[in-house]
Amino acid sequence: MTKIPSELWSFLEANLPTGENLIAKKAVPDLSSRVFCALDSENQRHILIHLESDDSVYNDRQSRGIQVVTRELNVHGQLPSQYLDLVCLDTAGYSGFDLIGSEIILEIVKGIRTPAEIIHYVLAKWRRFWGQIPQDLLSRNEVIGLIAEIRFLTERLIPDIGAEESVKRWRGPFGSRHDFEWQGCSVEVKATTSSRGRIFHINGLDQLDPPKNGKLFFFGVRVREEGGAEQTLPGIIDACRSLLVNDDLALDNFESALIQAGYSPHHNEEYEKLHFRIIEESLFAVANDFPRICVGNFVGEIPNGIERVEYEINLNGYNHLIKTNYSNISI
């Protein structure tokens, strides 16, 4: 993921301007010539986005810790022009400000939205995250589980039925029994790093029970943690966002689900340290001889004093239950 180098701010701090001047330097010149990092005489941090003649102006004073104004500036080496000026108003928010700047650069490089649209989109997203109770760092197992759920979205549902309906079906983060639910069908998603193959951990007696008057499917993802692998949680989230970029409602629902799942981009630097390789992804029909323990397996009622049942299933010998055609589960 693109990052604004800390050395850039150090360089600017060593050359503070005087009066109302700014000192500016391109944030990531290899990617974009339109985005600058800048400092004013009070050591206040700015991110500047150069506007072309047909770009719209934008102003925002509602975001906590950040102000956006459109200004006419004369940046050294550039002709006088208008810039969107993002100002960091809180010194405690430097890390978040850098993350916002990095995301803006990536959106500028994509060239899909105008600068004003990018600022509106990025700040709206971050307001959602800032408005929540601060999230703890997800555990390694939680990261792997979230990766698997987003992979089902990006690889199976969205290409088949579109963005808005796919994201609506992601119900696990909101406390539903199965990770994906819709009329007549549910999908439970699990990930494993087991070296023995398709070994998955099941939580509870009802996790593999089908929905009432519907079918249940099981999406199993095998991953391996490798230092040289390309897949990371932030990267997989960005890949999904790219599929939702033209649907604001789907994107908003996706961000809400991420928040409910315990994800916060404030921890992206830590999440970037975990690299995974996707070994296999398979969708199984939970029917016939699919291995599972349900309440119905007990003679009579569950014994008193039993509060929780966890177990593992081995799907290595169940290729006959793998679905190769997904059209009949996505209606």
N, C-alpha and C positions, 0 to 999 in steps of 0.2 A: 504494500500500500504506500502511495506517495505521502511523504511527510515533509513539513517545513523544517529544515535543519536548525537545531538550536544554535549552531555556530553563526547562522545568519543574524539572529537577534544580538548575539555577542558583538559581532562586527559593527552593527548599527549603534549599539550602546557605547561603543568606544569612539563614536564620531557624532555625538549628539549635536543637532543644529541649535541655532539661537532664534529668539523671537517667535514668529509664526511659521517658520520654515519647517519642512519635513525632510528627513533623509530617507531615501528609498532605494531598494535593491530588488531585482526580480526574485520572486519566491523560489520557483523551480524553473530556471531558464530553459532546461532541456525539454520541458513539456509545454510551457506557455510563456509567451512574451507579454501577456495582458495582465498578469497578476504580480503585484509588488508587495513586499513587506516594508513597513515604514515606521519611524519613530518621530515624535515631535520633541520640542525642547523640554517637556516635562516627563520624558521617557515613557509616554503613553504609546501603546502598540496600535498600529493600523494595518489593515489589509486593503490594498487598493486594486480595483478592477477597472481597466481602461475600457471606456465606452466608444463604440463606433458611432458614426453620425446617425445611423438609423436605430440605435439602441434606446430603450426607454430609461428614464430616470427612476430612482427608487429611494424612498426614505422610510425608516422604521425606528421608532423610539419606544417600542413596546417590549422588546426582548430584554430579558434580565441580563445585565452585565455587558450588553452590546448595543451600540447605536449605529445606524446606517444613514448616511447622508450622501447626496450627490453634490460634488464640488468641482469647480474649475481649477485645475492644478497644472503647474509647469514642472514636470518631472525631468530631471537632468537626462539629456540624450533623447528626449521625446518632445514632439510639438505640444504646445498648450492644448489641453483637451479636458473633457469631463471624465470624472472617475466616480465609481461607487466606493465610498470610504467607510469601511467597517472599523469601528473604534472599540477597543477593549476597555471597559470602564472599571474593571475589577482586577487587580493584580493577582488575586487568588484564582482567577479563571484563565490563566495563561495556557494551561494544557488543553482545556476545552476550546479556546480560541484557535489554537494551532490545529486541532482536529477539524474545526469548522473550515478553516482556511484550506486544509488539505482536501476536504471534500469538495469545496468550491472549485479548486484547481482541476480535480478529476472531472467535474461536470462541465467546466469550460472546455476541456480537451475533447469530451464527447461531442460537443457542438450541437446537442439536441435542443437545449433551451437557451433563451437569451440570458444575459447576466442578471437582469432584474428578476426573471423567473427563477433562476438558480438561487439567488439570495432568498427569495420568498420561500422556496421549497426547503432549502437547507435549514433556515431559521425556524420554520414551522415544525420541522421534524425534531430539532433540538429542543424546542420549547416543550414538546411532549415528554422528552426524556428528563429535562430539568424539572418538570412539574411533578415528577414522581418522587417517592421516598428513595433516597440513594440506595442503589442495588449493590449487594455484595458480589464479589467475583464468582462466576459460575465454577463449579467443580469440573474436573476433567471429564467425568462421566456425563455431567449435564451438558457440557460443550458437545460431546460426541452425540448425545441424544438429540440436541437441537439441530446439529448438522444433518442428521438423518431425516428429521421432519422437513427441513427446508429442501433437502434433495428430492423428497417426494413431491413437493410443490413444483419445483423447477423442472424436474425430469419427467414427471408423469402427468400431473393435473393441468398445469398452465398450458403446455403445448396442446392438450386435448380439448379443454373446455374454456380456456381463456382466463384472464387475470382475476376479474372481480369475483366470479363464482368460485374459483379455486381457493382464494384467500378466505372467503366466507366459510368454506368447509373445514378450515383449520381451527378446531375447537379445543384441542388438548390444553393449550395455555390458559384457557378460561375455565378449566375444571371439569370438562366433559369426560365421560368414561373412556372414550376412544379419541385418538389424536385427530382423526378426520371423520366427520359425520355429515350425512345428508339423508334425504328421504329414501329409506329402503336399503341403506348401505353404510358401513363404517370401515375404516382402515386403522389398524393399530400399527405403529411404526416403532421398530427397535433397531439398535445398532450394537455391534459386537466387535471387540478387538481380539477375540479368542484365536489362538494359533491352531485350534482344533477344527476350525471351520464355522459352520452356522450354529453356534451355541448362543442362545439368547436368554436373558434373565426376565422372568415374568413376575409382576407384582400383583398379588391378590388373586382371588378365585373368580372374579368377574371380568378380569381384563381380556380374556379370550372368549367371553360369552358374546354371542351375536346380538345385534340390536333387535328389539321387538319388531316382528314382521319384516325382517331384513337380513342381509348377508353380511358376513364379516370377512375381511381380507387382512393379511399380515404382510407388511413391507419390511423386509430384513435387509440391513445394510452392513456389510463387513468392511471395516476400515483398519488400517495399520498406521501407527504413529511412526513417522520417518522424518528425520531432520531435513532431508533433501526433497520431500514431497511438496507439492504446490498448493494443496487445499488447506485453507484455514477458515475458521468461523467467520471473521470479517469478510474474507473473499467470497465465501458462499452466500453470505447475506447480500453483498454488493451484486453478485450474479443474479440473485432473485429480484433485487430492486430494478435492475436493468430491464427485466421483463415486465415490470409494472409501471415504467416511467411514463407511459401515456394514459394511465388510469389513476387519477388522483385519489379516488375513493378506495381502490384496491391497495394503493400504496399506504394510505392512512390506516387501513385495517391491518395491513402487514406490520407497520410500526407498532400499533397497539398490541398486537399479538406478541411481538418481540419483548415489549415491556412486561407483559404478563408472564412471559417465560423467564423473566429475570435477567434479560440481556440489557447491558448499557454500553454504548460506545466509549464511555470513559475508560473502560478496561481493555480497549482494543490492543494496546501495546502488549499486554500480557497474553491476550488470545492469539496474537500474531506469532508467539513463540511456539505454539502447538501446531505442527504440520502433519497432515494426514494424507494417506493415499486410499482412494476408494477401490477396494478389491472386487466387490460384487454387490449388486442390488437386485433383489428378487421379490416378486409379489406372489404370495401364496393364498390360495383359497382355504379358509379355515372351515374345513368340512371333512366328512368321512373319517379318515384315520389321522387327521392332524393331531399331534400330541398336545394335550392340554388337561388341566385339572379344573373342574367346574364344581359348583355346589351340587349339581345333579350326580356327581360321582360318589357322593356320600350316601350311605344307607341311613335314612332318617335325617336328623338335623346335624349341623356341624357340632362337634363336642363342645360343651361349655368350657370356657377359659381360653379357647383358641381365638386370638384377636387378629392374626395376620398370617397368611400363607404365601411364601415366595418359593419359586422353583426355577429350574432351567430346562429349556427344551433343546433338543438336537434335531435340526432339520436337514442334516447331511444326506439322509436317504429319502427325501420327499420331493424329488424333482417332478413327480407326477402331479403335484399340487400347484406347481408354478404356472402363473397366468402369463401368456405371451401376448394376448390381445386384451387391451384395457378398455375398449369401447363399452363393454357390457357392465363396467363398474362405475362409469363416470356420468351416467345419465342423470 
